[in-house]
Amino acid sequence: MSKMRTDGFPTVINFTLDLADITCGNINPDADNTYDIGGSGLEFKDLYIDGTANIDSLVADTANIDGGTLAAVTTDGALNVGKGQSVYRVMKNNDADAMAAGDVVILDTSDNTGQSVCHTTTEHAPLVFGVVTTGGAAAADVTVCVSGYYDGTKVDGTDDIAVGDPLSTFTGEGIGQKGTWAGGGIYAIALEAYTTDDSNGTIKSWIL
């Protein structure tokens, strides 16, 4: 605590509070999970911490994680995370098989929550949701790029894919192929060519 001198410089004085102890630089409350710092009408401006902030529950107007990692995130099944100009969403794998990064997936309409995706073997299928970026087992959460740039989209090159070609689903599970705007089911634009006659391609694409 301090009191102000008439010249504007603070004079530090020692004091003892019933609610907190200040010992060797540490500020410890007398009771756990009881007292607040500031309030809704009397807020501190900035907080600077050079270390780890251990917070049980965080409510923030905005959050900027610069170079960090989101680990062990628990969601209600819908997490939108912007990365540059790409948008990702966490969904449930409602398929019987595991999903892997690069898989093209569709919205599972059998689940009326709108929070599940599954594979398809239908060519030019509608309801393509996006491309899996982090896979998972059956019934587990997977991360799906639903819009923007993604490097790793699985494709078949039997029908040569050129840069700028539209992509639609293939008969192979989780695989894309060269599509046509007239044929429908377009989910991405190829940003890289693939002309090998197999289903082992992974290319850069822009998810629509």
Steps between C-alpha positions, in 0.01 A plus 500: 500500500619858447402853587558795270738778592422854394774485236325211326749225589369202701637426841489126570394398847470159659156377593304191600161399359253257646425368153849445358862460599788649306813303576826525305319630193220241503137602540298222660133528605397378842235274344493302175256593223343782704629847405503692170750735339300792364136480399265551207482872569858548624731316263876507484632595157782264397642186656856392429615149589834357397427138580197273519150625577311218673133578447213263576256678269578771244244747365650742248365740238793410272797263519820517298718189533825589327706194419332285765316170483145405589533164673233268641219735403154388611214637291129449451584370153521839331828687521577760237866592481633744246850434366593768253216480252407139577219392731498174695225325690505212747246231408416147608611215276169318460651244264584138580858560382771732624557828319844623399641837401413579139171307496208670328192469720131583472250619757328202662131577469405191702615692807254787549747695718689620195826425680606177323678410177558177311676362191329450166568284194251688285644694208428874497316468832315800640534615860881488501598654832873536448835326531625335819818657638525304825359148485345277761342163566132422456285709738799724581538871423677602180603843377373600157609788278169638380628804313832632372844363418601145585814313394424128501167431328483138381424458130486249217684601183348259247329803350792745495466784750641838400542813707164675516289190444198449725503194726215268588477165680624172352387137538792443736420577863632842604645572154436790266529521121472748217143619487292725279289796595211348304536171688459665839642399836800731466673550837843640407725651233828323421807715566733226385493252209477123537508276191604158631246224440446406863322616816816581693524869422503780757482852367458858610146624463265780593197365683178676401 
